Amino acid sequence: MGIKVYKPTTNGRRNMTGSDFAEITTSTPEKSLLVSLSKTAGRNN
């Protein structure tokens, strides 16, 4: 896993680094394992 280095645009980002998750997965998920969520919150349902 790589390390993402940010450009120092502000003082807080000067030494900021993070994880690069590009090597974990780039493919789409399996369709048979996906379940749609029904949205029932809010008004006029």
mmCIF entry with sequence, helices, sheets and N, C-alpha, C, O atoms, coordinates in Angstrom:
data_MODEL
# 
_entry.id   MODEL 
# 
_entity.id                         1 
_entity.type                       polymer 
_entity.pdbx_number_of_molecules   1 
# 
_entity_poly.entity_id                      1 
_entity_poly.type                           'polypeptide(L)' 
_entity_poly.nstd_linkage                   no 
_entity_poly.nstd_monomer                   no 
_entity_poly.pdbx_seq_one_letter_code       MGIKVYKPTTNGRRNMTGSDFAEITTSTPEKSLLVSLSKTAGRNN 
_entity_poly.pdbx_seq_one_letter_code_can   MGIKVYKPTTNGRRNMTGSDFAEITTSTPEKSLLVSLSKTAGRNN 
_entity_poly.pdbx_strand_id                 A 
# 
loop_
_entity_poly_seq.entity_id 
_entity_poly_seq.num 
_entity_poly_seq.mon_id 
_entity_poly_seq.hetero 
1 1  MET n 
1 2  GLY n 
1 3  ILE n 
1 4  LYS n 
1 5  VAL n 
1 6  TYR n 
1 7  LYS n 
1 8  PRO n 
1 9  THR n 
1 10 THR n 
1 11 ASN n 
1 12 GLY n 
1 13 ARG n 
1 14 ARG n 
1 15 ASN n 
1 16 MET n 
1 17 THR n 
1 18 GLY n 
1 19 SER n 
1 20 ASP n 
1 21 PHE n 
1 22 ALA n 
1 23 GLU n 
1 24 ILE n 
1 25 THR n 
1 26 THR n 
1 27 SER n 
1 28 THR n 
1 29 PRO n 
1 30 GLU n 
1 31 LYS n 
1 32 SER n 
1 33 LEU n 
1 34 LEU n 
1 35 VAL n 
1 36 SER n 
1 37 LEU n 
1 38 SER n 
1 39 LYS n 
1 40 THR n 
1 41 ALA n 
1 42 GLY n 
1 43 ARG n 
1 44 ASN n 
1 45 ASN n 
# 
_struct_asym.id          A 
_struct_asym.entity_id   1 
# 
_struct_conf.conf_type_id            HELX_P 
_struct_conf.id                      HELX_P1 
_struct_conf.pdbx_PDB_helix_id       AA1 
_struct_conf.beg_label_comp_id       LYS 
_struct_conf.beg_label_asym_id       A 
_struct_conf.beg_label_seq_id        31 
_struct_conf.pdbx_beg_PDB_ins_code   ? 
_struct_conf.end_label_comp_id       LEU 
_struct_conf.end_label_asym_id       A 
_struct_conf.end_label_seq_id        33 
_struct_conf.pdbx_end_PDB_ins_code   ? 
_struct_conf.beg_auth_comp_id        LYS 
_struct_conf.beg_auth_asym_id        A 
_struct_conf.beg_auth_seq_id         31 
_struct_conf.end_auth_comp_id        LEU 
_struct_conf.end_auth_asym_id        A 
_struct_conf.end_auth_seq_id         33 
_struct_conf.pdbx_PDB_helix_class    5 
_struct_conf.details                 ? 
_struct_conf.pdbx_PDB_helix_length   3 
# 
_struct_conf_type.id          HELX_P 
_struct_conf_type.criteria    ? 
_struct_conf_type.reference   ? 
# 
_struct_sheet.id               AA1 
_struct_sheet.type             ? 
_struct_sheet.number_strands   2 
_struct_sheet.details          ? 
# 
_struct_sheet_order.sheet_id     AA1 
_struct_sheet_order.range_id_1   1 
_struct_sheet_order.range_id_2   2 
_struct_sheet_order.offset       ? 
_struct_sheet_order.sense        anti-parallel 
# 
loop_
_struct_sheet_range.sheet_id 
_struct_sheet_range.id 
_struct_sheet_range.beg_label_comp_id 
_struct_sheet_range.beg_label_asym_id 
_struct_sheet_range.beg_label_seq_id 
_struct_sheet_range.pdbx_beg_PDB_ins_code 
_struct_sheet_range.end_label_comp_id 
_struct_sheet_range.end_label_asym_id 
_struct_sheet_range.end_label_seq_id 
_struct_sheet_range.pdbx_end_PDB_ins_code 
_struct_sheet_range.beg_auth_comp_id 
_struct_sheet_range.beg_auth_asym_id 
_struct_sheet_range.beg_auth_seq_id 
_struct_sheet_range.end_auth_comp_id 
_struct_sheet_range.end_auth_asym_id 
_struct_sheet_range.end_auth_seq_id 
AA1 1 GLY A 2  ? VAL A 5  ? GLY A 2  VAL A 5  
AA1 2 THR A 17 ? ASP A 20 ? THR A 17 ASP A 20 
# 
loop_
_atom_site.group_PDB 
_atom_site.id 
_atom_site.type_symbol 
_atom_site.label_atom_id 
_atom_site.label_alt_id 
_atom_site.label_comp_id 
_atom_site.label_asym_id 
_atom_site.label_entity_id 
_atom_site.label_seq_id 
_atom_site.pdbx_PDB_ins_code 
_atom_site.Cartn_x 
_atom_site.Cartn_y 
_atom_site.Cartn_z 
_atom_site.occupancy 
_atom_site.B_iso_or_equiv 
_atom_site.pdbx_formal_charge 
_atom_site.auth_seq_id 
_atom_site.auth_comp_id 
_atom_site.auth_asym_id 
_atom_site.auth_atom_id 
_atom_site.pdbx_PDB_model_num 
ATOM 1   N N  . MET A 1 1  ? 0.843   -1.166  0.000   1.00 0.00 ? 1  MET A N  1 
ATOM 2   C CA . MET A 1 1  ? 0.000   0.000   0.000   1.00 0.00 ? 1  MET A CA 1 
ATOM 3   C C  . MET A 1 1  ? 0.891   1.233   0.000   1.00 0.00 ? 1  MET A C  1 
ATOM 4   O O  . MET A 1 1  ? 1.852   1.323   0.764   1.00 0.00 ? 1  MET A O  1 
ATOM 5   N N  . GLY A 1 2  ? 0.562   2.163   -0.854  1.00 0.00 ? 2  GLY A N  1 
ATOM 6   C CA . GLY A 1 2  ? 1.368   3.363   -0.990  1.00 0.00 ? 2  GLY A CA 1 
ATOM 7   C C  . GLY A 1 2  ? 0.984   4.440   0.002   1.00 0.00 ? 2  GLY A C  1 
ATOM 8   O O  . GLY A 1 2  ? -0.001  4.320   0.731   1.00 0.00 ? 2  GLY A O  1 
ATOM 9   N N  . ILE A 1 3  ? 1.773   5.485   0.013   1.00 0.00 ? 3  ILE A N  1 
ATOM 10  C CA . ILE A 1 3  ? 1.538   6.624   0.897   1.00 0.00 ? 3  ILE A CA 1 
ATOM 11  C C  . ILE A 1 3  ? 1.217   7.831   0.036   1.00 0.00 ? 3  ILE A C  1 
ATOM 12  O O  . ILE A 1 3  ? 1.945   8.147   -0.905  1.00 0.00 ? 3  ILE A O  1 
ATOM 13  N N  . LYS A 1 4  ? 0.119   8.505   0.366   1.00 0.00 ? 4  LYS A N  1 
ATOM 14  C CA . LYS A 1 4  ? -0.304  9.690   -0.357  1.00 0.00 ? 4  LYS A CA 1 
ATOM 15  C C  . LYS A 1 4  ? 0.263   10.917  0.347   1.00 0.00 ? 4  LYS A C  1 
ATOM 16  O O  . LYS A 1 4  ? 0.005   11.127  1.532   1.00 0.00 ? 4  LYS A O  1 
ATOM 17  N N  . VAL A 1 5  ? 1.029   11.722  -0.369  1.00 0.00 ? 5  VAL A N  1 
ATOM 18  C CA . VAL A 1 5  ? 1.646   12.921  0.190   1.00 0.00 ? 5  VAL A CA 1 
ATOM 19  C C  . VAL A 1 5  ? 0.913   14.124  -0.370  1.00 0.00 ? 5  VAL A C  1 
ATOM 20  O O  . VAL A 1 5  ? 0.774   14.260  -1.586  1.00 0.00 ? 5  VAL A O  1 
ATOM 21  N N  . TYR A 1 6  ? 0.443   15.001  0.512   1.00 0.00 ? 6  TYR A N  1 
ATOM 22  C CA . TYR A 1 6  ? -0.308  16.175  0.108   1.00 0.00 ? 6  TYR A CA 1 
ATOM 23  C C  . TYR A 1 6  ? 0.619   17.352  -0.150  1.00 0.00 ? 6  TYR A C  1 
ATOM 24  O O  . TYR A 1 6  ? 1.688   17.452  0.453   1.00 0.00 ? 6  TYR A O  1 
ATOM 25  N N  . LYS A 1 7  ? 0.210   18.242  -1.045  1.00 0.00 ? 7  LYS A N  1 
ATOM 26  C CA . LYS A 1 7  ? 0.982   19.447  -1.314  1.00 0.00 ? 7  LYS A CA 1 
ATOM 27  C C  . LYS A 1 7  ? 0.757   20.450  -0.184  1.00 0.00 ? 7  LYS A C  1 
ATOM 28  O O  . LYS A 1 7  ? -0.354  20.544  0.339   1.00 0.00 ? 7  LYS A O  1 
ATOM 29  N N  . PRO A 1 8  ? 1.777   21.192  0.197   1.00 0.00 ? 8  PRO A N  1 
ATOM 30  C CA . PRO A 1 8  ? 1.651   22.115  1.336   1.00 0.00 ? 8  PRO A CA 1 
ATOM 31  C C  . PRO A 1 8  ? 0.899   23.391  0.981   1.00 0.00 ? 8  PRO A C  1 
ATOM 32  O O  . PRO A 1 8  ? 1.500   24.462  0.894   1.00 0.00 ? 8  PRO A O  1 
ATOM 33  N N  . THR A 1 9  ? -0.404  23.286  0.777   1.00 0.00 ? 9  THR A N  1 
ATOM 34  C CA . THR A 1 9  ? -1.192  24.470  0.470   1.00 0.00 ? 9  THR A CA 1 
ATOM 35  C C  . THR A 1 9  ? -1.496  25.285  1.720   1.00 0.00 ? 9  THR A C  1 
ATOM 36  O O  . THR A 1 9  ? -1.663  26.502  1.630   1.00 0.00 ? 9  THR A O  1 
ATOM 37  N N  . THR A 1 10 ? -1.570  24.644  2.883   1.00 0.00 ? 10 THR A N  1 
ATOM 38  C CA . THR A 1 10 ? -1.758  25.340  4.158   1.00 0.00 ? 10 THR A CA 1 
ATOM 39  C C  . THR A 1 10 ? -0.749  24.787  5.148   1.00 0.00 ? 10 THR A C  1 
ATOM 40  O O  . THR A 1 10 ? -0.061  23.808  4.862   1.00 0.00 ? 10 THR A O  1 
ATOM 41  N N  . ASN A 1 11 ? -0.661  25.417  6.316   1.00 0.00 ? 11 ASN A N  1 
ATOM 42  C CA . ASN A 1 11 ? 0.288   24.961  7.330   1.00 0.00 ? 11 ASN A CA 1 
ATOM 43  C C  . ASN A 1 11 ? -0.072  23.581  7.873   1.00 0.00 ? 11 ASN A C  1 
ATOM 44  O O  . ASN A 1 11 ? 0.818   22.813  8.237   1.00 0.00 ? 11 ASN A O  1 
ATOM 45  N N  . GLY A 1 12 ? -1.347  23.259  7.931   1.00 0.00 ? 12 GLY A N  1 
ATOM 46  C CA . GLY A 1 12 ? -1.761  21.958  8.436   1.00 0.00 ? 12 GLY A CA 1 
ATOM 47  C C  . GLY A 1 12 ? -1.436  20.814  7.495   1.00 0.00 ? 12 GLY A C  1 
ATOM 48  O O  . GLY A 1 12 ? -1.283  19.676  7.939   1.00 0.00 ? 12 GLY A O  1 
ATOM 49  N N  . ARG A 1 13 ? -1.329  21.094  6.210   1.00 0.00 ? 13 ARG A N  1 
ATOM 50  C CA . ARG A 1 13 ? -1.036  20.050  5.225   1.00 0.00 ? 13 ARG A CA 1 
ATOM 51  C C  . ARG A 1 13 ? 0.442   19.941  4.903   1.00 0.00 ? 13 ARG A C  1 
ATOM 52  O O  . ARG A 1 13 ? 0.814   19.167  4.021   1.00 0.00 ? 13 ARG A O  1 
ATOM 53  N N  . ARG A 1 14 ? 1.281   20.673  5.570   1.00 0.00 ? 14 ARG A N  1 
ATOM 54  C CA . ARG A 1 14 ? 2.695   20.706  5.214   1.00 0.00 ? 14 ARG A CA 1 
ATOM 55  C C  . ARG A 1 14 ? 3.361   19.343  5.387   1.00 0.00 ? 14 ARG A C  1 
ATOM 56  O O  . ARG A 1 14 ? 4.147   18.941  4.530   1.00 0.00 ? 14 ARG A O  1 
ATOM 57  N N  . ASN A 1 15 ? 3.074   18.633  6.452   1.00 0.00 ? 15 ASN A N  1 
ATOM 58  C CA . ASN A 1 15 ? 3.655   17.307  6.685   1.00 0.00 ? 15 ASN A CA 1 
ATOM 59  C C  . ASN A 1 15 ? 2.581   16.223  6.705   1.00 0.00 ? 15 ASN A C  1 
ATOM 60  O O  . ASN A 1 15 ? 2.762   15.180  7.333   1.00 0.00 ? 15 ASN A O  1 
ATOM 61  N N  . MET A 1 16 ? 1.466   16.466  6.020   1.00 0.00 ? 16 MET A N  1 
ATOM 62  C CA . MET A 1 16 ? 0.343   15.540  6.063   1.00 0.00 ? 16 MET A CA 1 
ATOM 63  C C  . MET A 1 16 ? 0.543   14.405  5.067   1.00 0.00 ? 16 MET A C  1 
ATOM 64  O O  . MET A 1 16 ? 0.879   14.644  3.907   1.00 0.00 ? 16 MET A O  1 
ATOM 65  N N  . THR A 1 17 ? 0.336   13.171  5.518   1.00 0.00 ? 17 THR A N  1 
ATOM 66  C CA . THR A 1 17 ? 0.380   11.994  4.661   1.00 0.00 ? 17 THR A CA 1 
ATOM 67  C C  . THR A 1 17 ? -0.833  11.130  4.955   1.00 0.00 ? 17 THR A C  1 
ATOM 68  O O  . THR A 1 17 ? -1.456  11.260  6.009   1.00 0.00 ? 17 THR A O  1 
ATOM 69  N N  . GLY A 1 18 ? -1.167  10.250  4.027   1.00 0.00 ? 18 GLY A N  1 
ATOM 70  C CA . GLY A 1 18 ? -2.293  9.353   4.205   1.00 0.00 ? 18 GLY A CA 1 
ATOM 71  C C  . GLY A 1 18 ? -2.085  8.086   3.408   1.00 0.00 ? 18 GLY A C  1 
ATOM 72  O O  . GLY A 1 18 ? -1.145  7.983   2.620   1.00 0.00 ? 18 GLY A O  1 
ATOM 73  N N  . SER A 1 19 ? -2.961  7.124   3.614   1.00 0.00 ? 19 SER A N  1 
ATOM 74  C CA . SER A 1 19 ? -2.857  5.844   2.918   1.00 0.00 ? 19 SER A CA 1 
ATOM 75  C C  . SER A 1 19 ? -3.473  5.943   1.531   1.00 0.00 ? 19 SER A C  1 
ATOM 76  O O  . SER A 1 19 ? -4.493  6.607   1.341   1.00 0.00 ? 19 SER A O  1 
ATOM 77  N N  . ASP A 1 20 ? -2.851  5.281   0.568   1.00 0.00 ? 20 ASP A N  1 
ATOM 78  C CA . ASP A 1 20 ? -3.364  5.202   -0.785  1.00 0.00 ? 20 ASP A CA 1 
ATOM 79  C C  . ASP A 1 20 ? -3.962  3.813   -0.959  1.00 0.00 ? 20 ASP A C  1 
ATOM 80  O O  . ASP A 1 20 ? -3.245  2.815   -0.879  1.00 0.00 ? 20 ASP A O  1 
ATOM 81  N N  . PHE A 1 21 ? -5.273  3.737   -1.195  1.00 0.00 ? 21 PHE A N  1 
ATOM 82  C CA . PHE A 1 21 ? -5.967  2.458   -1.252  1.00 0.00 ? 21 PHE A CA 1 
ATOM 83  C C  . PHE A 1 21 ? -6.130  1.960   -2.684  1.00 0.00 ? 21 PHE A C  1 
ATOM 84  O O  . PHE A 1 21 ? -7.056  1.200   -2.966  1.00 0.00 ? 21 PHE A O  1 
ATOM 85  N N  . ALA A 1 22 ? -5.257  2.370   -3.587  1.00 0.00 ? 22 ALA A N  1 
ATOM 86  C CA . ALA A 1 22 ? -5.393  1.992   -4.996  1.00 0.00 ? 22 ALA A CA 1 
ATOM 87  C C  . ALA A 1 22 ? -5.087  0.521   -5.223  1.00 0.00 ? 22 ALA A C  1 
ATOM 88  O O  . ALA A 1 22 ? -5.632  -0.069  -6.156  1.00 0.00 ? 22 ALA A O  1 
ATOM 89  N N  . GLU A 1 23 ? -4.246  -0.089  -4.416  1.00 0.00 ? 23 GLU A N  1 
ATOM 90  C CA . GLU A 1 23 ? -3.871  -1.486  -4.624  1.00 0.00 ? 23 GLU A CA 1 
ATOM 91  C C  . GLU A 1 23 ? -4.884  -2.470  -4.048  1.00 0.00 ? 23 GLU A C  1 
ATOM 92  O O  . GLU A 1 23 ? -4.837  -3.657  -4.371  1.00 0.00 ? 23 GLU A O  1 
ATOM 93  N N  . ILE A 1 24 ? -5.786  -2.005  -3.211  1.00 0.00 ? 24 ILE A N  1 
ATOM 94  C CA . ILE A 1 24 ? -6.720  -2.930  -2.563  1.00 0.00 ? 24 ILE A CA 1 
ATOM 95  C C  . ILE A 1 24 ? -7.738  -3.450  -3.576  1.00 0.00 ? 24 ILE A C  1 
ATOM 96  O O  . ILE A 1 24 ? -7.856  -4.661  -3.766  1.00 0.00 ? 24 ILE A O  1 
ATOM 97  N N  . THR A 1 25 ? -8.472  -2.551  -4.226  1.00 0.00 ? 25 THR A N  1 
ATOM 98  C CA . THR A 1 25 ? -9.438  -2.987  -5.227  1.00 0.00 ? 25 THR A CA 1 
ATOM 99  C C  . THR A 1 25 ? -9.683  -1.870  -6.228  1.00 0.00 ? 25 THR A C  1 
ATOM 100 O O  . THR A 1 25 ? -9.677  -0.689  -5.883  1.00 0.00 ? 25 THR A O  1 
ATOM 101 N N  . THR A 1 26 ? -9.897  -2.267  -7.467  1.00 0.00 ? 26 THR A N  1 
ATOM 102 C CA . THR A 1 26 ? -10.276 -1.317  -8.509  1.00 0.00 ? 26 THR A CA 1 
ATOM 103 C C  . THR A 1 26 ? -11.479 -1.816  -9.285  1.00 0.00 ? 26 THR A C  1 
ATOM 104 O O  . THR A 1 26 ? -11.970 -1.115  -10.170 1.00 0.00 ? 26 THR A O  1 
ATOM 105 N N  . SER A 1 27 ? -11.967 -3.008  -8.978  1.00 0.00 ? 27 SER A N  1 
ATOM 106 C CA . SER A 1 27 ? -13.076 -3.581  -9.727  1.00 0.00 ? 27 SER A CA 1 
ATOM 107 C C  . SER A 1 27 ? -14.406 -3.243  -9.061  1.00 0.00 ? 27 SER A C  1 
ATOM 108 O O  . SER A 1 27 ? -14.443 -2.786  -7.918  1.00 0.00 ? 27 SER A O  1 
ATOM 109 N N  . THR A 1 28 ? -15.484 -3.472  -9.784  1.00 0.00 ? 28 THR A N  1 
ATOM 110 C CA . THR A 1 28 ? -16.817 -3.233  -9.244  1.00 0.00 ? 28 THR A CA 1 
ATOM 111 C C  . THR A 1 28 ? -17.221 -4.409  -8.360  1.00 0.00 ? 28 THR A C  1 
ATOM 112 O O  . THR A 1 28 ? -16.754 -5.525  -8.586  1.00 0.00 ? 28 THR A O  1 
ATOM 113 N N  . PRO A 1 29 ? -18.069 -4.191  -7.365  1.00 0.00 ? 29 PRO A N  1 
ATOM 114 C CA . PRO A 1 29 ? -18.473 -5.281  -6.479  1.00 0.00 ? 29 PRO A CA 1 
ATOM 115 C C  . PRO A 1 29 ? -19.377 -6.295  -7.187  1.00 0.00 ? 29 PRO A C  1 
ATOM 116 O O  . PRO A 1 29 ? -19.961 -5.999  -8.230  1.00 0.00 ? 29 PRO A O  1 
ATOM 117 N N  . GLU A 1 30 ? -19.482 -7.474  -6.612  1.00 0.00 ? 30 GLU A N  1 
ATOM 118 C CA . GLU A 1 30 ? -20.302 -8.549  -7.171  1.00 0.00 ? 30 GLU A CA 1 
ATOM 119 C C  . GLU A 1 30 ? -21.779 -8.178  -7.047  1.00 0.00 ? 30 GLU A C  1 
ATOM 120 O O  . GLU A 1 30 ? -22.244 -7.820  -5.965  1.00 0.00 ? 30 GLU A O  1 
ATOM 121 N N  . LYS A 1 31 ? -22.511 -8.263  -8.153  1.00 0.00 ? 31 LYS A N  1 
ATOM 122 C CA . LYS A 1 31 ? -23.903 -7.824  -8.169  1.00 0.00 ? 31 LYS A CA 1 
ATOM 123 C C  . LYS A 1 31 ? -24.799 -8.694  -7.293  1.00 0.00 ? 31 LYS A C  1 
ATOM 124 O O  . LYS A 1 31 ? -25.770 -8.189  -6.728  1.00 0.00 ? 31 LYS A O  1 
ATOM 125 N N  . SER A 1 32 ? -24.501 -9.981  -7.164  1.00 0.00 ? 32 SER A N  1 
ATOM 126 C CA . SER A 1 32 ? -25.359 -10.861 -6.379  1.00 0.00 ? 32 SER A CA 1 
ATOM 127 C C  . SER A 1 32 ? -25.214 -10.618 -4.884  1.00 0.00 ? 32 SER A C  1 
ATOM 128 O O  . SER A 1 32 ? -26.057 -11.065 -4.106  1.00 0.00 ? 32 SER A O  1 
ATOM 129 N N  . LEU A 1 33 ? -24.167 -9.921  -4.469  1.00 0.00 ? 33 LEU A N  1 
ATOM 130 C CA . LEU A 1 33 ? -23.967 -9.644  -3.050  1.00 0.00 ? 33 LEU A CA 1 
ATOM 131 C C  . LEU A 1 33 ? -24.513 -8.286  -2.631  1.00 0.00 ? 33 LEU A C  1 
ATOM 132 O O  . LEU A 1 33 ? -24.489 -7.954  -1.446  1.00 0.00 ? 33 LEU A O  1 
ATOM 133 N N  . LEU A 1 34 ? -24.999 -7.501  -3.573  1.00 0.00 ? 34 LEU A N  1 
ATOM 134 C CA . LEU A 1 34 ? -25.484 -6.162  -3.265  1.00 0.00 ? 34 LEU A CA 1 
ATOM 135 C C  . LEU A 1 34 ? -26.971 -6.180  -2.973  1.00 0.00 ? 34 LEU A C  1 
ATOM 136 O O  . LEU A 1 34 ? -27.729 -6.894  -3.629  1.00 0.00 ? 34 LEU A O  1 
ATOM 137 N N  . VAL A 1 35 ? -27.391 -5.394  -1.985  1.00 0.00 ? 35 VAL A N  1 
ATOM 138 C CA . VAL A 1 35 ? -28.794 -5.258  -1.627  1.00 0.00 ? 35 VAL A CA 1 
ATOM 139 C C  . VAL A 1 35 ? -29.109 -3.772  -1.603  1.00 0.00 ? 35 VAL A C  1 
ATOM 140 O O  . VAL A 1 35 ? -28.373 -2.990  -1.002  1.00 0.00 ? 35 VAL A O  1 
ATOM 141 N N  . SER A 1 36 ? -30.197 -3.376  -2.252  1.00 0.00 ? 36 SER A N  1 
ATOM 142 C CA . SER A 1 36 ? -30.566 -1.969  -2.264  1.00 0.00 ? 36 SER A CA 1 
ATOM 143 C C  . SER A 1 36 ? -31.252 -1.603  -0.955  1.00 0.00 ? 36 SER A C  1 
ATOM 144 O O  . SER A 1 36 ? -31.985 -2.409  -0.381  1.00 0.00 ? 36 SER A O  1 
ATOM 145 N N  . LEU A 1 37 ? -31.006 -0.376  -0.486  1.00 0.00 ? 37 LEU A N  1 
ATOM 146 C CA . LEU A 1 37 ? -31.613 0.120   0.739   1.00 0.00 ? 37 LEU A CA 1 
ATOM 147 C C  . LEU A 1 37 ? -32.847 0.933   0.395   1.00 0.00 ? 37 LEU A C  1 
ATOM 148 O O  . LEU A 1 37 ? -32.809 1.794   -0.483  1.00 0.00 ? 37 LEU A O  1 
ATOM 149 N N  . SER A 1 38 ? -33.952 0.652   1.099   1.00 0.00 ? 38 SER A N  1 
ATOM 150 C CA . SER A 1 38 ? -35.165 1.419   0.870   1.00 0.00 ? 38 SER A CA 1 
ATOM 151 C C  . SER A 1 38 ? -35.163 2.632   1.779   1.00 0.00 ? 38 SER A C  1 
ATOM 152 O O  . SER A 1 38 ? -35.040 2.504   2.997   1.00 0.00 ? 38 SER A O  1 
ATOM 153 N N  . LYS A 1 39 ? -35.298 3.803   1.189   1.00 0.00 ? 39 LYS A N  1 
ATOM 154 C CA . LYS A 1 39 ? -35.295 5.049   1.945   1.00 0.00 ? 39 LYS A CA 1 
ATOM 155 C C  . LYS A 1 39 ? -36.722 5.373   2.365   1.00 0.00 ? 39 LYS A C  1 
ATOM 156 O O  . LYS A 1 39 ? -37.572 5.640   1.516   1.00 0.00 ? 39 LYS A O  1 
ATOM 157 N N  . THR A 1 40 ? -36.994 5.353   3.675   1.00 0.00 ? 40 THR A N  1 
ATOM 158 C CA . THR A 1 40 ? -38.341 5.621   4.166   1.00 0.00 ? 40 THR A CA 1 
ATOM 159 C C  . THR A 1 40 ? -38.378 6.800   5.116   1.00 0.00 ? 40 THR A C  1 
ATOM 160 O O  . THR A 1 40 ? -39.428 7.066   5.700   1.00 0.00 ? 40 THR A O  1 
ATOM 161 N N  . ALA A 1 41 ? -37.292 7.514   5.296   1.00 0.00 ? 41 ALA A N  1 
ATOM 162 C CA . ALA A 1 41 ? -37.276 8.649   6.202   1.00 0.00 ? 41 ALA A CA 1 
ATOM 163 C C  . ALA A 1 41 ? -37.698 9.913   5.466   1.00 0.00 ? 41 ALA A C  1 
ATOM 164 O O  . ALA A 1 41 ? -37.632 9.975   4.238   1.00 0.00 ? 41 ALA A O  1 
ATOM 165 N N  . GLY A 1 42 ? -38.128 10.910  6.213   1.00 0.00 ? 42 GLY A N  1 
ATOM 166 C CA . GLY A 1 42 ? -38.495 12.186  5.626   1.00 0.00 ? 42 GLY A CA 1 
ATOM 167 C C  . GLY A 1 42 ? -39.995 12.352  5.505   1.00 0.00 ? 42 GLY A C  1 
ATOM 168 O O  . GLY A 1 42 ? -40.767 11.645  6.153   1.00 0.00 ? 42 GLY A O  1 
ATOM 169 N N  . ARG A 1 43 ? -40.396 13.289  4.674   1.00 0.00 ? 43 ARG A N  1 
ATOM 170 C CA . ARG A 1 43 ? -41.810 13.610  4.511   1.00 0.00 ? 43 ARG A CA 1 
ATOM 171 C C  . ARG A 1 43 ? -42.386 12.927  3.276   1.00 0.00 ? 43 ARG A C  1 
ATOM 172 O O  . ARG A 1 43 ? -41.658 12.528  2.367   1.00 0.00 ? 43 ARG A O  1 
ATOM 173 N N  . ASN A 1 44 ? -43.705 12.803  3.268   1.00 0.00 ? 44 ASN A N  1 
ATOM 174 C CA . ASN A 1 44 ? -44.472 12.308  2.119   1.00 0.00 ? 44 ASN A CA 1 
ATOM 175 C C  . ASN A 1 44 ? -44.028 10.923  1.676   1.00 0.00 ? 44 ASN A C  1 
ATOM 176 O O  . ASN A 1 44 ? -43.677 10.715  0.515   1.00 0.00 ? 44 ASN A O  1 
ATOM 177 N N  . ASN A 1 45 ? -44.045 9.978   2.611   1.00 0.00 ? 45 ASN A N  1 
ATOM 178 C CA . ASN A 1 45 ? -43.686 8.610   2.265   1.00 0.00 ? 45 ASN A CA 1 
ATOM 179 C C  . ASN A 1 45 ? -44.934 7.772   2.155   1.00 0.00 ? 45 ASN A C  1 
ATOM 180 O O  . ASN A 1 45 ? -44.852 6.577   1.869   1.00 0.00 ? 45 ASN A O  1 
# 
